Amino acid sequence: GRNAHINGIEEMVGLFINTIPVRVTVEKETTVAELIKEQQKKGEESTNYDYCSLAEIQKSTMQGSELIKVLYVFENYDSGANIESNSEDFYKEDSTREQTNYGISISGFESEGRLGFKIMYDPNVYCDDEAELIMDRLLKICEEMAEKPETVISELETVTEKEKELILNDFNATETEYPRDKTVVELFEEQVAKTPDNIALVFEDEKLTYSELNARANSLAHKLREIGVKPDDFVAIIADRSIEMIAGIYGIIKAGGAYVPIDPTYPEDRISFMLEDCAPKAVLKFTTESINISDEIPVIDLRNSEVWEGASEDPEHVNTPNDLIYCIYTSGTTGQPKGVIVEQKNVVKLVKNCDYTELNEKTVILQTGQLMFDASTFEIWGTSLNGGTLHLINKEVMLNAVTFKKYMIENGVNTLFITTALFNQFINEDNTIFNFLDHLMFGGEATSERHVEILRTQNTGLDFRNVYGPTETTTFAAHYIIDKKVEKTPIGKPISNTQMYILNGESLCGIGVPGELCIAGDGLARGYLNRPELTAEKFVKNPFGE
């Protein structure tokens, strides 16, 4: 490495090396052999610039001193020739007093016809276990490269067998029993028979027992059947928060159809798009907003008392667990909103025998989200399929910390999901607002550790969790119990009957290695409505299971 043009340099003692950055570019089909040859060529060409100061190079980049975080060196002199080892191990760990200016430096050398490595690392950046894991992965990759030089780089596996075992059979061992062979309708009717006089639904001064809610839903369901609603048919519901809104949903699913919630305050063109896209057999309406609906679509006004009269016996069951239960449209930040279509079995998996909270006949949930957001799935079905009580409140009460807290205390609310933004707002206004709850979940965006710590340190015995999940995985996919201070609250581990993998293409990433988060399991939706290409792109085959 002593290429400096200094007279007598070979007789001097000192460090005359210089570090020159070399870009590693890998195309999709680049093989191991091709990459090695290309990097050798680049390494030879880089000697033309060995006079350049690394500090000056770093200054000229946006990354600055962060341009190089890992240093790789091949020592092509005999410094490693006398290293003795009777082991078959690929590398030898030594204690050393050397120092590195990088987070980690890896030196390769040849000894007795074998390739060896030394590693130096900053203990403020890496712990011993992480350094050992890095060397394990390096061993794995080098063995693969030596055995299969014609392998495409993207197909090399960096995960060790030990890591693979942990990820596939430990981290993702989430299978639990739940009534996977039953529909939401069957489970709801079972609950009605079990607790007919329990309060199912509360809004302002009106309450409905399970038997009363079921009777209303049945009356509507029979009318929808007369219109021709059958499994996988959509029925849109455009309603303000009300008893009728919830009863309308139950009526739709008991008719055999799937509900499509639409916010009455949406712009007219958005509502028109949704109605055209889902092509509903009927529209249920309960709102003071003026909504233009095509004359070709039957409209049922839920304000009409006759809707809730007539036949009230349970309609004949027509659904299977694989039939649709709802279509929720996502925000459509990249264009038109897209409808995520969810099946009955997805909802049953979410709320029956779950492990992220406790749901039973004592559960009292306050609905904080709008029907158009998938958190409502947990709130509505989490109560009614487990014998609990769902409370609805108007927007003015919910957005005021004083009235919100007062309502929850007076009505015995013990379980709550709330968005991260609203959680932060309420903690700012009253840091004791959640202290009387038994279970609190929040999510939807990155956590604020300051707000989390304010609540956590009060030690009220609250079951406090961060939950995560896209609409495509039926509300929740992961949960994290907040019981100690952490630098950044993680999304945690997969909920029951859910698997999560960090992948690079179809290959597992090692523990701690960044990649794409992929989710599998019984909560996975059917796909996107009328978007077969997008469904095929996003809902891919799980390479590690069903």
DOLUM-290820 format. One record per residue (C-alpha): residue in three letters; x, y, z. Coordinates in pm, whole numbers, plus 32768, in hexadecimal, padded with zeros to 4 digits. Example, Ala and Ser with C-alpha at 12.3 -4.5 7.8 and 13.67 -1.06 7.14 Angstrom:
// residues 2
ALA84CE7E3E830C SER85577F9682CA 
***
This chain:
// residues 546
GLY800080008000 ARG812E80E87FFE ASN810081917EB0 ALA815D82EC7F2D HIS827583867E59 ILE836883CD7F72 ASN84DD83927F52 GLY855782868042 ILE83F6821A80A3 GLU845A80AC80B3 GLU854C80FA81CC MET845481C38299 VAL8375814E83B3 GLY821581D983A5 LEU80BB81BE8313 PHE80B4822081A6 ILE7F65818C8141 ASN7E37824E80C9 THR7CC881E680BA ILE7C19821A7F6D PRO7A9F81DD7F53 VAL7A3980DE7E4D ARG78CF80C77DE1 VAL78367F697DD6 THR77297F597CCC VAL765D7E1C7CA7 GLU75677DEB7B8C LYS743C7D037BB2 GLU74E37BE17AFC THR764D7C187B6E THR76F47AD27BDA VAL77F97AA27CEB ALA79107A677BEF GLU78B27B9B7B24 LEU78A97C787C5A ILE7A007C017CD0 LYS7A9B7C487B7D GLU79F27D9D7B6B GLN7A677DFD7CC9 GLN7BC97D8E7C7C LYS7BC67E6E7B49 LYS7B3E7F937C15 GLY7C427F557D22 GLU7D5A7F6A7C22 GLU7CC680A57B8A SER7CA681487CE0 THR7E22814F7D02 ASN7E1A82717C0C TYR7D7B833C7D21 ASP7E4182C57E4E TYR7ECC84247E79 CYS7D6E84AA7EC8 SER7D2785038031 LEU7C07843880C4 ALA7BA385678192 GLU7B8486378055 ILE7AB985257FAC GLN79CD851580D5 LYS79A4868F80D6 SER792E86867F6E THR781285947FBC MET76C385C68069 GLN771784AD815D GLY7858855381D7 SER7903848482E5 GLU77E8838682C9 LEU7853832D8166 ILE791481FD81DF LYS788E8144830F VAL79317FF382D6 LEU7A9A7FBA826E TYR7B047E7E81B6 VAL7C797E3A8190 PHE7D327D1A80ED GLU7E8F7CFD8181 ASN7F5E7C64806C TYR80987C36813F ASP80F57B1F822A SER806E7BB4836D GLY7F807A948395 ALA806C797D8332 ASN80C6791A8494 ILE7F667909851D GLU7F3A77AB85A2 SER7DEE76FB85B8 ASN7D98758E85DD SER7C2A75E185B2 GLU7B5D75BF847B ASP7AC6771484C5 PHE7AD3780D83AB TYR7B4479308481 LYS7BFD796C85C7 GLU7B9F7A7586C5 ASP7CB87B368772 SER7CC17C3E887C THR7D7D7D6E87FF ARG7DEB7ECB885E GLU7DC87F5286FE GLN7CD5806A86B4 THR7BF080AC858D ASN7B6181F5851A TYR7A3181428490 GLY790E80948539 ILE799E7F4D84C0 SER7AD67EE483FE ILE7B017D8B8365 SER7C577D1682F0 GLY7C857BE9820F PHE7DCB7B2981ED GLU7E4F79E38160 SER7EEE78E68246 GLU7F5E778981E2 GLY7E7C778C80B3 ARG7D4B77F78176 LEU7C9779438188 GLY7C7F79D782E4 PHE7BE47B0F8377 LYS7C227BFC8496 ILE7B187CE98513 MET7B3B7E2C85D6 TYR7A0A7EEA864A ASP79A68013871A PRO79027F898858 ASN782E80C58865 VAL7791805C871B TYR77977EDE8722 CYS77837DE4883D ASP78477C9B8845 ASP77187BCE87D5 GLU76DF7CB086A8 ALA784D7C988641 GLU783D7B1E865C LEU76FD7B1A858D ILE77A37BED847F MET78C07AF58468 ASP77CC79D18459 ARG771E7A768333 LEU78687AC3828A LEU78C5795482A9 LYS777378EE8216 ILE779479D880EC CYS78FE797C80A1 GLU78AB780B80A6 GLU778978447FB6 MET785F79197ECE ALA797378157EC7 GLU788576F37E87 LYS77A677A57D89 PRO786578B87CD1 GLU775F78C47BBE THR764879147CB7 VAL75977A5F7C86 ILE75F67B4D7DA2 SER748A7B907DFD GLU74587A1C7E3F LEU756C7A007F45 GLU74E479B980A0 THR75777A8781BB VAL74A679E582CB THR754A78D08392 GLU749E778783DF LYS748177EC854D GLU73D9793584EC LYS72F3788583F7 GLU728277978507 LEU723D78BA85F4 ILE717F798684F1 LEU70AA786F845D ASN706C77918588 ASP708F787386B7 PHE703A79DC8667 ASN6F1B796E8587 ALA6E9178568660 THR6D437908868A GLU6C4177FE863A THR6B1B77F2872B GLU69C57754871A TYR6898782486B3 PRO674C77D18607 ARG67DA77E484A9 ASP66BC7712841C LYS65AE780B8486 THR6532795083F0 VAL65037A9B84A3 VAL63897A6C8486 GLU63937918852F LEU646D7997864B PHE63947ACA8680 GLU625779F98690 GLU62FF790F8788 GLN63507A3C8861 VAL61EA7ABB8845 ALA616C796B88C0 LYS6269796D89DB THR62367AD38A5A PRO60EE7B5689C3 ASP60B77C5F8AD0 ASN621C7CE48AE2 ILE624A7E438A5B ALA62EA7E2C8904 LEU62E17F94888D VAL62C780F08929 PHE62AB82468885 GLU62458377894E ASP60FA831D89FB GLU60B281E6892B LYS611A80838981 LEU60E47F3988CF THR61037DDE8966 TYR618F7CC18899 SER60347C3B884E GLU5FB47D9787EA LEU60DF7DD68708 ASN60B37C808669 ALA5F3E7CBB862A ARG5F827E098580 ALA60967D7384AD ASN5FB47C528447 SER5E9C7D3A83D4 LEU5F8F7DF782F6 ALA60357CB6827E HIS5EEB7C2781FF LYS5EAC7D688137 LEU60097D5980A2 ARG5FD17BED8042 GLU5E977C587F88 ILE5F6A7D4E7EC0 GLY604B7C2B7E60 VAL61787C557F45 LYS62477B167F53 PRO63A87AAF7FBD ASP64BE7B947F3D ASP63C07C9F7ED6 PHE640E7DFC7F57 VAL63207EE08010 ALA639E8040804B ILE634D80F08190 ILE635F826C819C ALA630C82C68301 ASP635583B2841F ARG63BF8318856A SER6285827585F6 ILE61DB813A8672 GLU614B81158513 MET62A98117847B ILE63157FE78548 ALA61C97F318521 GLY61E27F6F83AA ILE63337EBE839B TYR62A77D918452 GLY617C7D8C8366 ILE62657D878238 ILE63347C6182AF LYS62027B9F8325 ALA61737BC781C6 GLY62B37B22814B GLY63567C5780B5 ALA64887D2C80FF TYR64767E92817C VAL652A7FB980DF PRO653E80DE81D5 ILE654482378133 ASP656E837D81F1 PRO6449846781A6 THR653A859081B4 TYR6619850A809D PRO662B85E07F60 GLU651E85887E65 ASP661685047D63 ARG66B384197E62 ILE6560838E7EC7 SER650283657D59 PHE664682AA7D12 MET661081BB7E35 LEU64A9816F7DD2 GLU650E81347C6A ASP6635805D7CD0 CYS65817F777DC3 ALA64367F6F7D00 PRO635C7F377E34 LYS62157E777E29 ALA61867F847F0E VAL61E680B87FD8 LEU618880E98145 LYS616C825681A1 PHE615C830782F3 THR61E6846682D9 THR618A85D582CF GLU627F860681B0 SER61F98628804F ILE627684FC7F8B ASN623884C67E18 ILE61FD83567DCF SER61A682C07C7D ASP6036826D7C4F GLU60A481137BDC ILE611880B77D3C PRO600B80637E41 VAL602B814C7F6F ILE5FAF80EC80CA ASP5F83820F81BA LEU5FD7818E8316 ARG5F1382B183AE ASN5DD682088338 SER5D51813D8460 GLU5CB380408373 VAL5E0F7FC88318 TRP5E2F7F338474 GLU5CD97E918474 GLY5C577D4D83DF ALA5CF57BF483EB SER5DF47BE38503 GLU5E5B7A758506 ASP5FBE7A1684A4 PRO5FDF79F7832A GLU605D78B18299 HIS61DA789D82A1 VAL626F78C68147 ASN63DA7922818F THR6520786681B8 PRO665578E78271 ASN66EF7938811E ASP65DC7A2E80BC LEU66197BA480CA ILE65AB7C6E81FA TYR66187DCD8197 CYS66D27EAB80A5 ILE678E7FD2813B TYR682780D68057 THR6981815380AE SER69E082BF808F GLY6A5882AD7F29 THR6B89838D7F59 THR6C1483167E0B GLY6AD4834D7D47 GLN697582C27D65 PRO6924820C7EAB LYS693F80937E9C GLY684E7FA67F44 VAL68DE7E988027 ILE67F37D6C802F VAL67F17CA38172 GLU67597B4E81B4 GLN668E7AD082DB LYS67A579E98351 ASN68957B138365 VAL67B37BC38460 VAL67777A87852C LYS68EE7A558548 LEU691A7BBE85BC VAL68287BB786E1 LYS68037A4F8755 ASN690379C4884A CYS69F07AE387F8 ASP6B317B2888B8 TYR6B5A7CA38899 THR6A417CF9898D GLU692E7C5A8A5B LEU67D17C3E89C4 ASN66AB7BAC8A85 GLU65507BFC8B10 LYS65E77CFF8BFA THR668C7DBF8ADF VAL660E7F248AAD ILE66A37FD0897D LEU667881388912 GLN668781618799 THR677E8278874C GLY67A9824385D8 GLN66C0827C84B6 LEU66198156840D MET66EC819582D5 PHE682B813A8392 ASP68817FD383DD ALA68A880088555 SER672C7FFA8559 THR674D7E8984FF PHE67EF7E44864F GLU66FB7F23870C ILE65B87E9F8673 TRP66047D2C8656 GLY66EA7D1D8782 THR65C17D6F8860 SER649E7CC087B3 LEU654B7B728777 ASN65BD7B6288E1 GLY648B7BE4899D GLY65177D3E89E7 THR64807E9989C5 LEU64D07F9D88BA HIS64A381108904 LEU6487821B87F8 ILE64B7838E8841 ASN649984C2876A LYS65CA857586E8 GLU65AE869D87D3 VAL65BE85C1890A MET66DC84F18882 LEU67C3860E8823 ASN67A986BA8975 ALA688B861D8A7C VAL67A886838B9C THR666385FA8B09 PHE671484CA8A78 LYS67A384668BCB LYS665B84AE8C7D TYR659883D38B8A MET668882AE8BAC ILE668682B68D28 GLU650C82D98D45 ASN64CC81BC8C4F GLY65D280C78CC9 VAL66A080C08B8A ASN67C47FD38BC7 THR68577F918A6E LEU68C18090896B PHE697880B18822 ILE69E2821187C7 THR6AB882AA86B6 THR6C1683168717 ALA6BC9848386C6 LEU6A96848A87A7 PHE6B5283CF88B8 ASN6C6384D988B7 GLN6B6285F188BC PHE6AA5856189E5 ILE6BE4851A8AAC ASN6C4986858A78 GLU6AFA86FD8AFC ASP6ACC86058C1B ASN6BD685018C63 THR6AE684398D41 ILE69D984198C36 PHE6A1B82A58BF9 ASN6A6F82388D5C PHE6922818A8DA1 LEU693180AC8C6A ASP69917F3D8C72 HIS6A0A7F2B8B09 LEU6A8D80428A29 MET6B0E801788C8 PHE6B8A812787E4 GLY6C2181328688 GLY6C0B81BB852B GLU6D53827B8522 ALA6EA8829485C9 THR6E9C82AE8743 SER6F0683D98812 GLU6FE183478926 ARG6FA984768A03 HIS6E31843E8A07 VAL6E5982C68A32 GLU6F3A82F88B60 ILE6E4883EB8C05 LEU6D3F82DC8C0F ARG6E2381B18C4B THR6ECD82448D7E GLN6D8282708E33 ASN6D7B80F78E79 THR6C0180D58E7D GLY6C027F658E19 LEU6B827FC18CC0 ASP6BBC7EC68BA8 PHE6C5B7FC08ABB ARG6CB87F5C8956 ASN6D2C7FE6880C VAL6C757F3586F3 TYR6CC37F2F8581 GLY6C1A7EAF8449 PRO6BBA7F2382ED THR6A507F098278 GLU6ABB7DE5819D THR6B007D0F82D3 THR69B07D56837C THR69FB7E6B8475 PHE6B157DE0854E ALA6C417D0984F3 ALA6D387D4F860E HIS6D387DC48777 TYR6E387E388875 ILE6E007E4189ED ILE6E807F8A8A78 ASP6F097F2F8BCD LYS70657FC88BCC LYS711880F58B42 VAL71AB80C889E6 GLU725A81B288F8 LYS7150817887EF THR700E80B6881A PRO700F7F918725 ILE6EDD7EFD867D GLY6F287DBF873C LYS6ED37C5D86D7 PRO6DC17BC785FC ILE6C6D7B92869A SER6BD37A3786A7 ASN6BB9797C855B THR6C907A8084AC GLN6DF27A688423 MET6EE37B8383D8 TYR70247B6F830F ILE71337C6782AC LEU718C7C0E8146 ASN72757C6C802D GLY71B07BF37F03 GLU71487A957F6E SER72767A638052 LEU726D7A8D81CB CYS733F7BA58258 GLY740E7B59838B ILE73AB7BDF84DF GLY73EE7D5584E5 VAL741B7D68836C PRO73337E6582C0 GLY72457DEC81B6 GLU70D87DEE814F LEU6FD47D968256 CYS6EED7C8481D5 ILE6DBD7C048292 ALA6D0B7AB78270 GLY6C0279F6832D ASP6A8C79D6835B GLY6A547B4E8367 LEU6AC67B898203 ALA69B17C248132 ARG693C7B957FE6 GLY69D47CB77F26 TYR69737DFF7E7F LEU681F7E2D7DE0 ASN682F7E3C7C63 ARG69AD7E587C6D PRO6A2E7D007C04 GLU6B877D827B9D LEU6BBB7E357CE8 THR6B3A7D077DA8 ALA6C2D7C247CF0 GLU6D497D177D3B LYS6D057D447EAF PHE6C627BFB7F15 VAL6D7B7B0E7EBA LYS6DB579A17F0F ASN6E4D79678066 PRO6F9878AE802A PHE6F95782B8190 GLY6E3577A581B6 GLU6CCF77CD8140 
***
